[in-house]
Amino acid sequence: MKNTTPHLASAPSARPARTVLISGASVAGPALAYWLHRHGFVPTVVERAPALREGGYAVDFRGEAHLAVLRRMGILDELRAARTGTGSMSYVNSAGKPQAKLPADLFAGDLEVLRGDLARILHDATKEHTEYVFGDSVTSLAEDADGVHVTFERGAPRRFDLVIGADGLHSRTRALAFGPEERYVKHLGVYCAIFTTANHLGLDRTGHAYRTAGRLVAMYSARENTEAKAVFYFGSPQLDLDRRDVARQQELLTERFAGNGWQSDHLLEQMSQAPDFYFDSVGQVRMDGWSRGRVALLGDAAYCPSSLSGMGSGLALVGAYVLAGELAAARGDHRTAFARYEREMRAYAEGCQKMGDGVAKLMVPGSRLLAAFLNRYYKVMPYLPGKDMAAKIARKAAENITLRDYTTDPAAAR
């Protein structure tokens, strides 16, 4: 896709930024809209999907930085009421007999909710003061000294002072402003599919996982055990797939998992009836800079740590808090604010990304020997020294930032 954002050599406009277009209405986008409104900006959110995306996997928050942002937004109690309450995860053999059990804090952190519930709560917290445009997307960005001229797939062109891409791993905003996806997205050798299904195993706030060479199938209960999430992971190099061709994605999943054992065939039969089928590659985003002129990136679009890290949603919410705060502290001077946003977030984001490094090979080991070894290792892990090391490392990464109070801190307000 052609980059239509020119490099400007002119002096910045004397008029501070006020109107902000945010592309993406999942997690990072609405969170940014919340804080921008709090600081006196006027946010507009555009989302390609026709409505909020329901369903999805469970997302985690861990450590005081994540919880502090949720608390300051006033949504922590509501999220706690919607928490999954999922406990330990059991690895099972082909007959469904538990062989090993991993503790909840390794998966769920301090708070775990379904991504769809999180998106709904964020939308409810912002819909009264934020313009949401569903069923549309940005097609071009043309920047001048005073703003950005934006064209849309369906709506009329509009002008905004700033544009923020919060549109995920496959960000269209990033492609328009920075260049093709392949420059920035690192494929981790894994694909993932997830959908809602009946809780036919009667799982009670827990999950079961079955691992073979290059493949993993899991189920965990959701919504007070009234339903379950089916999850498939398989190892593969980058595939030439249309991300919107659900029929082909489901066909591929059947090719990979038919006859795999345990609940694989049953779940594949239920897949076509799922209301919320999701399929994507697992990857990370690595960029030297997160802004170009009046366009900046947030969350997975800028520094996706991968869905295997357990850090994506918390990192996105912290990033939204910092980006909006720095824009407020700089009084709308986007050049100063974007530079400070990156300075505050760079080390933190990179630390969170490290949690995703190497997890892919452990999730779907490429050989039967390694799969068997990991299954046996998980069985004895609860009895080994340092059994909670992974959870401690994750918490340390999640807490490795000091959040400023951009409303009262004189230093933050400059």
C-alpha positions, 0 to 999 in steps of 0.5 A: 500500500502506498505511503501517502504521508510526506516527510515535512521539513516545515516548522511545526504549526503554532496551533496545538493539536486537539482533534485526534483520529484513532484507528482501531476499537479493540483495546488500545484505541478506546483506552486512548480515547478515554485519556485523551478526553480526560485531557481535553482532546477530541477523539474519534475512533474508526473501526473496520468491523461493523460492531464491537468484536465479541468473544476472543481469548482471555487477556491478562493483567499483572502487576501494579502498573496494569492495575493502576491504569485500570484503577485510574480509569475507574473500571477495575471493579467492573473488570473484576466482576467480569473476571474469568476466575480460571484456575490451573491448566491441566495437560492431558493425554489422548484419553483426556487423563491429566498428566500435569498441572500448571498454576493459574498465576502462570496464565492469568496473572492478577486479573484475567478477562475475556477480550470481548468483555474488556472491549465492551467495558472500554467502549461503555466508558468512552461512548458518551464522549467519543465518536465511534465510526464502525464499518469503515477504515482509513485508506490514505493519509496526507499530512501538511503543516496543520494536520492530516487529511484522511480518506476512508473506505466508505465515509467522506474525507476529514481532517484531524490534527493527529492520527494514531494507529491502534489497529493491531498486529496487521495495522493499516495505519502503520502500512500507510505511514511507515511502509509494508508489514513485512518490514516490521512484523516478525513471524514466530513460526506459530498460527493460532485459532480460537472460538467459542464452543459448548462446555461439553467436558464440564470444565469448572473454571479450568482448562485442559490442553493436549500437546503433540509434535507441532500442535496443541489443542486446548479448552478452557471454561468461560462465562461461569462455565456456561461455555468454553473456548477452543484453542488451536496452535500449530507450527508453520512458516509464514503462509500465504493466506487471506486473513478474511477467508474464514472458510480457507482458514477452517479448512487448513485447521482441519487439514492440520488437526484431523485425527490428532487425538483427544478432543481435536475432531469433536472441536473441528466439527463444532468450529463451523457453528462458532459465532466468533472464529478467530485465526491469525499468525503469532508475531511480534512488531519491532520498530525503530520509531513509533511516530512519523510526523503527525502519525503515531502508533500504539499497542500491538501496531507499534510493539506487539509482544505476541499473543503468547506473552500474556502482556499485550493488553496490559502493555496497550493500556499503559501505552495509551495512558502514557501517550495521552498524558505526554500529549497533555503535558506538551500541550498538544505539541505532538513532536515533543509528546511523541518523543517523550512517549517513546522515551517512557515506553521503549524499555518497558515494551521491549521487556514485555516482548522478551516474554514472548521470545522462545515461548512459541517453540515451547508451545508447539515443539517441532519433534515428538521427542521434545513434545514428550520431554515437555509433557514429562517436565510439566509433570514434575515441575511443581516439585522442582526448585524455582517452579514459580520463576516464570510467573515472577519474571512476568510480573517483574516485566509488567511492573518495570515502569513508573507511571506519572500522574499527568493530572497533578505531577508538576514534573510531568506537566513540565 
